[in-house]
């Protein structure tokens, strides 16, 4: 995250997003630099993100969070 933060500060990257992460990783990364997007699997067989991921994103200080859910069939 430190290197991604530097890239944002240098203007080489506009936003930082994460893919396939758990809630604790989102919190740790967001403490270093605001996370704008989170992409995780969401299906009838994988609904655990409803318990932790979504509440973590909603409770963050960043109101610009974007959630992308990949539906795996």
C-alpha positions as CSV (number, residue, x, y, z in Angstrom):
1,X,0.0,0.0,0.0
2,X,2.9,2.3,0.7
3,X,4.1,2.1,-2.9
4,X,0.6,2.5,-4.3
5,X,0.2,5.6,-2.1
6,X,3.4,7.0,-3.6
7,X,2.1,6.4,-7.1
8,X,-1.1,8.3,-6.3
9,X,0.9,11.2,-4.8
10,X,3.1,11.3,-8.0
11,X,0.0,11.4,-10.1
12,X,0.7,8.1,-11.9
13,X,-2.3,6.4,-10.4
14,X,-5.6,8.1,-9.7
15,X,-7.3,5.6,-7.3
16,X,-6.5,2.5,-5.4
17,X,-8.8,-0.6,-5.3
18,X,-8.5,-4.1,-4.0
19,X,-9.6,-7.5,-5.3
20,X,-10.5,-10.6,-3.4
21,X,-9.6,-9.3,0.1
22,X,-11.0,-9.8,3.6
23,X,-12.3,-7.2,5.9
24,X,-9.1,-6.9,7.9
25,X,-7.1,-6.3,4.8
26,X,-9.5,-3.5,3.7
27,X,-9.1,-1.9,7.1
28,X,-5.3,-2.1,7.1
29,X,-5.0,-0.8,3.6
30,X,-7.5,2.0,4.1
31,X,-5.4,3.1,7.1
32,X,-2.5,3.8,4.8
33,X,-4.5,5.3,1.9
34,X,-8.2,5.6,1.0
35,X,-9.5,2.5,-0.9
36,X,-12.0,3.5,-3.6
37,X,-13.1,0.1,-4.9
38,X,-13.3,-3.5,-3.6
39,X,-14.0,-6.4,-6.0
40,X,-15.0,-9.7,-4.4
41,X,-16.8,-12.9,-5.4
42,X,-20.4,-13.1,-4.5
43,X,-22.6,-16.0,-5.3
44,X,-25.2,-18.3,-3.7
45,X,-22.2,-20.4,-2.4
46,X,-20.1,-17.5,-1.3
47,X,-22.1,-15.0,0.7
48,X,-19.7,-14.3,3.5
49,X,-18.9,-10.8,2.2
50,X,-22.4,-9.8,3.5
51,X,-21.2,-10.4,7.1
52,X,-17.9,-8.5,7.0
53,X,-16.9,-6.9,3.7
54,X,-20.0,-4.8,3.1
55,X,-20.2,-3.5,6.7
56,X,-16.5,-2.7,6.6
57,X,-16.8,-0.6,3.4
58,X,-19.9,1.1,4.7
59,X,-18.3,2.0,8.1
60,X,-15.2,3.5,6.5
61,X,-14.6,7.2,6.5
62,X,-14.5,7.1,2.7
63,X,-18.0,7.7,1.4
64,X,-16.8,7.1,-2.2
65,X,-16.4,3.3,-1.8
66,X,-17.5,1.3,-4.8
67,X,-18.2,-2.4,-4.5
68,X,-18.0,-4.7,-7.5
69,X,-19.3,-8.2,-7.0
70,X,-18.3,-11.0,-9.4
71,X,-21.1,-13.5,-9.7
72,X,-19.5,-16.9,-10.2
73,X,-21.8,-19.6,-11.4
